[in-house]
C-alpha cells in the first residue's frame, strides 16, 4: 500500500496451472535464519502479499516451492524448490 511504509509483493499468475493437481505454489523469502513463507501464489489473476514481519532489505532472494494444497503444513518448504532468484524492487 503506497505511503503505508509496509513492504508488499504483487504476484500475478500467468501460464497454465491445471497440472498442479493437489498442490499449491508457495512463495518464500530466504533469510539468514532460513526460508520464511510469504504465502501461496494465486493460480489466476493477481494478489498482493505482505512481506513477513522483520524481513527487509534491498537484496532479497525469493524461492517458489511445490507444496500440498494450501501451502506447507510445517512452515518450511516440504516439496521441491522449483525456482529461486533475486527480488526486484518496483519504483
C-alpha positions, 0 to 999 in steps of 0.5 A: 500500500503506497505511503503505508511504509509496509513492504508488499509483493504483487504476484500475478499468475500467468501460464497454465496451472491445471497440472498442479493437481493437489498442490499449491505454489508457495512463495518464500523469502530466504533469510539468514535464519532460513526460508520464511513463507510469504504465502501461496501464489494465486493460480489466476489473476493477481494478489498482493502479499505482505512481506513477513514481519522483520524481513527487509532489505534491498537484496532479497532472494525469493524461492517458489516451492511445490507444496500440498494444497494450501501451502506447507503444513510445517512452515518450511518448504516440504516439496521441491524448490522449483525456482529461486532468484533475486527480488526486484524492487518496483519504483 
